[in-house]
Amino acid sequence: MIEALKQKLNEEVSKLHHELTVTLPSEIRRAVEMGDLRENSEYKAALERQRLVQARLGQLGERLTKLASIDIAQIARDAVGLGSKVVVVDQDSNEKETYHMVFGDSLELEDGHVTMSSPIGRALLGKKKGELALLRLPARTRKMKVVEIVTIHDAKPA
C-alpha cells in the first residue's frame, strides 16, 4: 500500500517536473514572442500554471518525505492503524460499516476510505477487535463496536 502510493506520487512528480522544465518554458517563450506582456493572457496563464506546478511539487515532496519515514514494523498487528480495513457495527442502528484507514493527507479518497486524522479515523485508531469506539458528533455520540480488523500486515497486495 505504501509502496504503491510512493510510486503513484513519484509518477506525478515526474510528469509535473517535465511540465515545469519543458512544456511551460516553451509556452512562456512563445507568449513573450507575441509582444506586449501586460495584456497577454497566454503569458499570464503560463506563469500562473508555473506557480501551481511548483506548489504541487512542494506538496508532493512533503508527502513523499512523510511516507519515507513510516516504519511498517511499528504499525500494530492487532489494532486499527494505517492501512487497516475495519468493520464496525453501530450500536444504535445495528448497521455494519467498513472503513479503510489511509494516510492523513490523502487527496484522492475512494469510497469507504477514511483518513487517520479525520474524526472517525481518530475514534477508531488503536482500537482492537471487540472494543467500542466513541465518535463524538455535535448532536450525539456514536458508539461503534469493532467486529473485524484486517491490518496492513494481513492485507493482500493489490
C-alpha positions in Angstrom: 0.0 0.0 0.0 2.7 2.5 1.0 5.0 1.5 -1.9 2.1 1.8 -4.4 1.3 5.3 -3.0 5.0 6.3 -3.3 5.1 5.0 -6.9 1.9 7.0 -7.8 3.3 10.2 -6.2 6.7 9.7 -7.9 4.9 9.4 -11.3 3.0 12.6 -10.7 6.3 14.3 -9.7 7.9 13.1 -12.9 5.0 14.5 -15.0 5.0 17.8 -13.2 8.8 18.2 -13.4 8.6 17.6 -17.2 5.9 20.2 -17.5 7.8 22.7 -15.4 11.1 22.2 -17.2 10.0 21.6 -20.8 6.4 22.5 -21.5 5.9 25.7 -19.6 9.2 27.4 -20.6 8.2 26.9 -24.3 4.7 28.3 -23.7 6.2 31.3 -21.9 8.8 31.8 -24.7 6.0 31.6 -27.3 3.9 34.2 -25.3 6.9 36.5 -25.0 7.4 36.5 -28.7 3.8 37.7 -29.2 4.8 41.1 -27.8 3.1 43.2 -25.1 3.1 41.1 -21.9 0.8 43.4 -20.0 -2.3 42.3 -21.9 -1.0 38.8 -23.0 -3.4 36.2 -21.4 -1.3 33.3 -22.6 1.7 34.6 -20.8 -0.3 35.2 -17.6 -1.8 31.8 -17.8 1.6 30.1 -18.3 3.0 32.0 -15.3 0.0 31.0 -13.1 0.3 27.4 -14.2 4.1 27.5 -13.4 3.3 28.7 -9.8 0.7 26.0 -9.4 3.0 23.3 -10.6 5.8 24.5 -8.2 3.4 24.5 -5.3 2.1 21.0 -6.1 5.7 19.7 -6.4 6.4 21.1 -2.9 3.3 19.3 -1.5 4.3 16.1 -3.2 7.8 16.4 -1.8 6.5 16.7 1.7 4.2 13.7 1.3 7.0 11.6 0.0 9.2 12.6 2.9 6.4 11.6 5.4 5.8 8.3 3.6 9.6 7.5 3.7 9.6 8.0 7.5 6.8 5.4 8.1 8.1 2.2 9.6 5.6 -0.6 8.8 7.1 -2.7 11.6 5.8 0.0 14.1 2.2 -0.4 12.9 0.2 -2.6 15.3 -0.7 -6.1 14.1 -3.9 -6.5 16.2 -5.3 -2.9 16.3 -6.5 -0.3 13.9 -3.7 1.6 12.2 -2.5 2.8 8.8 -3.8 0.6 6.0 -6.3 -1.3 8.2 -9.7 -2.3 6.9 -12.1 -2.0 9.8 -15.6 -3.4 10.0 -17.8 -1.8 12.8 -21.3 -2.2 13.9 -23.2 1.0 15.0 -24.6 0.1 18.5 -27.8 2.2 17.9 -28.8 1.2 14.4 -27.1 -2.2 14.3 -25.7 -1.4 10.8 -22.3 -2.6 9.6 -19.9 -0.2 8.1 -16.5 -0.8 6.6 -13.7 1.8 6.6 -10.2 1.7 5.2 -7.6 3.8 7.1 -5.4 5.8 4.8 -2.6 8.3 5.1 -3.6 11.6 6.9 -3.4 14.0 4.0 -4.7 11.8 1.2 -6.1 13.9 -1.6 -7.9 11.3 -3.6 -10.2 9.3 -1.2 -12.1 6.4 -2.6 -15.5 5.3 -1.2 -15.0 3.9 2.3 -11.6 5.5 2.8 -11.1 7.4 6.0 -8.0 9.5 6.9 -6.5 8.7 10.2 -6.7 12.4 11.1 -10.4 12.6 10.5 -12.8 12.4 13.5 -13.8 8.9 12.7 -10.2 7.9 12.0 -9.1 9.3 15.4 -12.0 7.4 17.1 -11.0 4.1 15.5 -7.2 4.4 15.7 -5.7 1.9 18.1 -8.9 0.0 18.8 -8.9 -3.8 18.9 -11.5 -6.3 17.8 -14.4 -6.2 20.3 -13.6 -2.7 21.6 -16.1 0.2 21.4 -15.1 3.4 19.5 -16.8 6.6 20.5 -17.3 9.2 17.8 -18.4 12.5 19.3 -20.6 14.4 16.9 -22.3 17.8 17.5 -25.7 16.2 18.0 -24.8 13.0 19.7 -22.1 10.4 20.4 -21.9 7.4 18.0 -20.9 4.1 19.6 -19.3 1.7 17.2 -18.1 -1.8 18.1 -15.1 -3.1 16.1 -16.0 -6.5 14.8 -13.3 -7.2 12.2 -9.8 -5.8 11.5 -7.5 -6.6 8.6 -4.2 -4.8 9.2 -1.7 -3.7 6.6 0.3 -6.7 7.6 -2.6 -9.1 6.8 -3.9 -7.4 3.6 -3.2 -9.0 0.3 -1.2 -6.9 -2.1 -3.3 -5.1 -4.7 
